[in-house]
Amino acid sequence: MTLDDARVRLTITVPEAGQMLGIGRDSAYAAAARGEIPTLRIGRRLVVPAPKLLAMLGAGEGGDDAA
């Protein structure tokens, strides 16, 4: 999962968010449970709103990833 992939989707999975953050699946779910990764529960699924994750990473809509 790349930043460009996340920009075109409304939500991503918790493991995909973990991949973007450089952490494993279990660590990503633990971070989501602690509220460190923004999540939405849709039925039984736990998903990450891509715009919120991108904003958290400082890679929002502007597309300027260079700091």
C-alpha positions as CSV (number, residue, x, y, z in Angstrom):
1,M,0.0,0.0,0.0
2,T,1.5,3.3,-1.1
3,L,0.4,6.9,-0.2
4,D,-1.0,7.2,-3.8
5,D,-3.0,4.0,-3.3
6,A,-4.5,5.4,-0.1
7,R,-5.4,8.8,-1.7
8,V,-7.8,7.1,-4.1
9,R,-9.7,5.1,-1.5
10,L,-12.0,6.2,1.3
11,T,-11.0,3.5,3.7
12,I,-8.1,1.0,4.0
13,T,-7.8,-2.0,6.2
14,V,-6.0,-2.0,9.5
15,P,-3.2,-4.2,8.2
16,E,-2.7,-1.9,5.2
17,A,-2.5,1.1,7.6
18,G,0.1,-0.8,9.5
19,Q,2.1,-1.5,6.3
20,M,2.1,2.2,5.6
21,L,3.3,2.9,9.1
22,G,6.0,0.2,8.9
23,I,4.4,-1.9,11.7
24,G,3.0,-5.4,11.7
25,R,-0.6,-6.6,11.6
26,D,-0.8,-7.3,15.3
27,S,0.8,-4.0,16.2
28,A,-1.5,-2.1,13.9
29,Y,-4.6,-3.7,15.6
30,A,-3.2,-2.9,19.0
31,A,-2.5,0.7,18.0
32,A,-6.1,0.9,16.6
33,A,-7.5,-0.4,19.9
34,R,-5.5,2.3,21.8
35,G,-6.8,5.0,19.4
36,E,-3.5,5.7,17.9
37,I,-4.8,4.8,14.4
38,P,-8.1,6.4,13.5
39,T,-10.8,3.7,12.8
40,L,-14.4,3.3,11.9
41,R,-16.5,0.2,12.7
42,I,-18.8,-0.7,9.8
43,G,-20.8,-3.7,10.9
44,R,-18.2,-6.2,12.1
45,R,-15.4,-4.6,10.0
46,L,-12.8,-2.2,11.4
47,V,-11.5,0.1,8.8
48,V,-9.2,3.1,8.7
49,P,-10.5,6.3,7.0
50,A,-7.7,7.0,4.5
51,P,-8.0,10.8,4.6
52,K,-7.5,10.8,8.4
53,L,-4.5,8.5,8.2
54,L,-2.9,10.6,5.5
55,A,-3.5,13.8,7.5
56,M,-1.9,12.1,10.6
57,L,1.1,11.3,8.4
58,G,1.3,14.8,7.0
59,A,0.5,13.5,3.5
60,G,-3.0,15.0,3.1
61,E,-4.8,16.1,-0.1
62,G,-2.0,18.4,-1.2
63,G,0.1,15.6,-2.5
64,D,3.3,17.3,-1.5
65,D,5.1,14.5,0.5
66,A,8.5,16.2,0.5
67,A,9.1,18.0,3.8
